[in-house]
């Protein structure tokens, strides 16, 4: 029996087949679209009683590119902030951030969740930095958004679509936006 140096059997010795090697490279990252509206400044209001209430909405989209093993993943963030004291809007930030990935070795049945869970995880630190910089440069305290649980988001979307199909409304694959 072959060992891998630490006493454990190598994958090819466990069942006679070697597990496929997953290869993932980030080829490019980009801002596809971004909008920041400082509603507070547009109104000319300045209030010492500002207590921001921030809401973050996230959606995902993935598609195969023309090149072999290449995929594009877009994360869409809509961040709204209202004043807790009077519910007046403070700012609106919309960001579509994309990545181009080269992926090999992921079984077809696991590719969809891989694209909508693992790829956004790779992009998230860059998105967090952009959000922080834009809100700071827009005149607010830098917003350090909480880490997004992309696995939970994926599962919620699967459950929502399954429920929509049961109620006869049909559904799309997770991560796709309605046309």
N, C-alpha and C positions, 0 to 999 in steps of 0.2 A: 504494500500500500504506500503510495507516495504521500509525502507530507510537504507542507508549505513553509517549513522552517520553524514554526512555533508548535509543532506537534499535531496540528489539525489536518484533516484530510483535505486535499485540494478539490475544487468543484468537479473536476472531470472524474474523480474517483467516487463521487457520490452519485451513482446512477449511470455512470459511464458517459455522460455528456457534459460539456462545459457550458456554463450559463453564458448567455450573450453579454458582451461587454458594452455597456451604455457609454456613448460618447456624446458630449454636449459642449458646444462652443457658442459663446455670444459673439456674433459677427458684427453687429452694429446696434446702437441704441439711439433713439431720437425722440424729440418732441414733435408729434404730428399736429397738435393743435393745443393752444393754451389761451385762456382768457382770465383776466383778473379785474374785477369791478370793485372799487372802493366806494361803496354806496354811501357810507358815512361822509366822506369828503365831498362827494357829488352833491349831497344835500346841504353842505356847508355847516353841518352840525358838528359840534364838539361838546362832549358831555363828560364830566368827571365821573359820572355814574355808569360807565360802560362795564358790563359784566358779560363777556362773550359766551354764547352757547353754540358750540360747533357741532355740525352734523356732517358725516362723511358717507357718501354713496360710492360704491365701487362696482364696475361692470367690466367684463373681459370679452375679448374676441381673439380668435386664432384662425389662421388660414395657411394652407400649403402655398409655397412660392414655386415659381417655375423651375428653379434649380433643384436638383436632386438632394433630398434630405434637409431642405431649408424650409423654415416656418417663420411666420411673422405673428407676434403676439402683441396685442394692444391692450393696455390697462387704461380704463377711463375713470377718473376721479371727479366727483362733483362735491365741493366743500362749501357749505353755507355757514355763515355765522350771523346770529341774531343777538341782540341785546336782551339779556334775561329780564331786565327791569321793565321794559315796555314792548318787547318782541320786535323792535324795529330792526331792519336788516343792517348789518355792518359791512360785510363783503361777500362776494361770490367768486370762487376759484374753480375753473373747469380745466382739467388737464388730461390730454390723451398722450400717453407715453408708450412708445413701441420698442420692441427688440426683434432683431433678426437672429434666429438660432439655427445652428447646424446640429441635427440630432440623428444619431444612428444607434441601433441596437435595442430600441424600445419596441416591444411587441405591439402590433397594430391595435390590439384590444386595450392597451394601456396608454396609447399615444395621446388620446384626447384629454384624459385627466393629467397626464404629464405636462402637456402644453398649457393647461389652465391652472395648474397648481405650482409646478416646479419653476417654470419660466417666469411667472410673475414674482415669485420669491426672489429670483435673481435680480429683477429690475427694481424691487421695492426700495432698497436703500437710496437709489438715485432719485426716485420719486419723492421720498421723504425729504431729501436735501432741497430739491426744487421747491416744494411746498413751503419749507422753512424760509428759504431765501426770498421767494415771491411775497409771502405775507409780511416779512420783515421790511423788504424794500417798499411795500405798499403802505407802510405807516402803522403796522400793528406789531404786536409781540410775535417773534418767530413761532410758527405753529409746527410742533413736532408731533405729527400724527402717529397714533398707536400702530403697532405692527398689525397687518391684516392677516387673518387666518384664512389663507386661500383654500385649504382643504375644507374647512367648514362652509365657506362661500360656495364651493363646488357642490358639496352635498346638499345645501339648501336649494340651489338651483335645480338639481336633479329631482329633489322632492317636490318642488313647485311645479316642474314640468310634468311629473308623473301624476300629480293631482289634477293639473289642467287637462291631461289626456283622459283621465277617468271621468271628468265632468263633461267630456265631449268637445272641449275647446281646442284640442290638438296641442302641439308644442314643437319647439325647435330644439336643436341640440344645445346643451349649456354653452354659454359664452357667446352665442350669436344674438345680435340685436334684431328686433323686428324691423322689417323694411318700411 
